[in-house]
Amino acid sequence: MKQLFSRISSLVLIVILIFLVAQRFPVIYENIKAEDKKFSDQNLININQQPISLFGRKTVVVFWATWCPPCKIELNRLNELMTDKKIPYGSVIAINMNESHSTVLSFLKKNPLKLEIVLDETGQLAEKYLVKATPTILFLNPDLTINWRTTGISPFLSFRTTSFLNN
């Protein structure tokens, strides 16, 4: 009887793992497919209406939304790295998706960030880079090729960010 229970529980665990992998596969596939593609910084304007250029420097780009709890966690982790001077100021660009200027400003009053904030009110940038979930984080090389991309909470984000930006 114990052996039967052990086999059944092993089978249930395998089915659960297959289900979880199947659920995440489209996102994982999109992340892998995005690597080595070029990111265009044309027409990037920060929340203060100033144009910004990413060319010539390593940059981390975060697509996020104010209603997204995982986004808040990742933005705070990146902000803390910048506050603690573990990464250079201006090396993280946070692109808010599909929300108004006033919504983002209200969020920032309650959650001050040192990150460069860009608005994508129409969602065109997110659509162009196949962002289907938040947070989606892109690591850009100085020539704007996507070095690495991840979606959701990443347990290694702080390590990956400091390693990428400081080497």
C-alpha positions in Angstrom: 0.0 0.0 0.0 2.8 2.4 0.8 4.5 1.7 -2.5 1.2 2.4 -4.3 0.8 5.7 -2.5 4.4 6.6 -3.3 3.9 5.9 -7.0 0.6 7.9 -7.1 2.2 10.9 -5.3 5.2 10.8 -7.7 2.8 10.7 -10.7 0.8 13.6 -9.3 4.0 15.6 -8.7 5.1 14.9 -12.3 1.7 16.0 -13.7 1.9 19.2 -11.6 5.4 20.0 -12.9 4.4 19.3 -16.5 1.4 21.6 -16.0 3.6 24.4 -14.6 6.2 24.1 -17.3 3.4 24.1 -20.0 1.9 27.3 -18.4 5.2 29.1 -18.5 6.5 27.8 -21.8 5.1 30.6 -24.0 6.7 33.3 -21.8 10.0 31.4 -21.7 9.9 30.9 -25.5 9.2 34.7 -26.0 12.1 35.5 -23.7 14.5 33.3 -25.6 13.3 34.5 -28.9 13.9 38.1 -28.0 17.6 37.7 -27.2 20.0 39.3 -29.7 17.2 41.4 -31.2 17.7 45.2 -31.3 15.9 47.5 -29.0 15.1 50.9 -30.5 15.4 53.9 -28.2 14.0 56.3 -30.8 11.3 58.5 -29.4 11.9 57.4 -25.8 10.7 60.3 -23.6 10.8 60.2 -19.8 8.0 61.3 -17.6 9.4 64.8 -17.5 9.1 65.0 -21.3 12.9 64.8 -21.8 14.2 62.6 -24.6 16.5 59.8 -23.5 19.1 57.7 -25.4 20.3 54.3 -24.3 22.8 53.8 -27.0 26.4 53.3 -25.9 25.7 52.0 -22.4 24.4 48.9 -20.8 20.9 49.3 -19.6 18.2 47.4 -17.8 14.6 48.1 -19.1 11.6 47.1 -17.0 8.1 47.0 -18.5 5.7 47.5 -15.6 2.3 48.6 -14.4 1.1 50.4 -11.2 -1.4 47.7 -10.4 1.2 44.9 -10.6 2.5 43.7 -7.2 5.5 41.8 -8.7 6.4 45.0 -10.6 6.5 46.9 -7.3 8.7 44.3 -5.8 11.2 44.3 -8.7 11.2 48.1 -9.1 11.9 48.5 -5.4 14.8 46.0 -5.7 16.3 47.8 -8.6 15.7 51.2 -6.9 17.5 49.9 -3.8 20.5 48.8 -5.9 20.7 52.3 -7.3 20.2 54.0 -3.9 23.0 51.8 -2.4 25.2 52.7 -5.4 25.6 49.1 -6.5 24.5 50.1 -10.0 25.0 53.4 -11.8 22.3 56.0 -11.7 20.3 56.1 -15.0 21.1 52.5 -15.8 17.6 51.3 -15.3 14.7 52.5 -17.4 11.2 51.7 -16.2 8.6 51.7 -19.0 5.1 51.9 -17.7 2.6 50.2 -20.0 -0.9 51.4 -20.9 -1.5 53.8 -18.1 -2.0 57.6 -18.0 0.5 60.2 -16.9 -1.6 61.0 -13.9 -1.9 57.4 -12.8 1.9 57.0 -12.9 2.5 60.3 -11.1 0.1 59.3 -8.3 1.9 55.9 -8.0 5.3 57.7 -7.8 4.1 60.1 -5.1 3.4 57.0 -2.9 6.4 55.0 -4.2 9.3 57.3 -5.0 11.8 55.8 -7.4 15.2 57.0 -8.6 14.7 55.0 -11.8 14.2 56.8 -15.1 10.4 56.5 -15.9 9.1 56.3 -19.4 5.4 56.2 -20.4 4.0 53.8 -23.0 0.5 55.0 -22.7 -0.6 53.3 -25.9 1.2 50.1 -25.3 3.1 50.4 -28.7 6.5 49.7 -27.2 5.2 46.7 -25.2 3.6 45.3 -28.3 6.7 45.9 -30.4 8.8 43.9 -27.9 6.2 41.2 -27.4 5.6 42.1 -23.7 2.7 40.0 -22.6 3.2 40.0 -18.9 4.6 42.4 -16.2 7.2 42.8 -15.1 9.2 42.0 -18.2 12.9 42.9 -17.9 15.3 43.4 -20.7 19.1 43.6 -20.3 20.5 45.7 -23.2 24.1 45.7 -24.5 25.6 49.1 -25.4 24.6 48.5 -29.1 21.0 48.0 -27.9 20.9 44.2 -28.6 18.9 42.3 -26.0 21.4 40.3 -23.9 18.8 38.7 -21.7 15.1 38.9 -21.0 13.0 37.6 -18.1 9.3 37.9 -17.0 7.9 37.9 -13.5 9.7 37.9 -10.3 13.3 36.8 -10.6 15.1 35.6 -7.5 18.4 36.4 -9.1 17.5 39.9 -10.4 19.8 41.8 -8.0 22.8 39.6 -8.7 22.1 39.5 -12.5 21.7 43.3 -12.6 24.8 44.1 -10.7 26.9 41.6 -12.6 25.6 42.8 -16.0 25.9 46.5 -15.3 29.3 46.4 -13.5 31.2 44.1 -15.8 
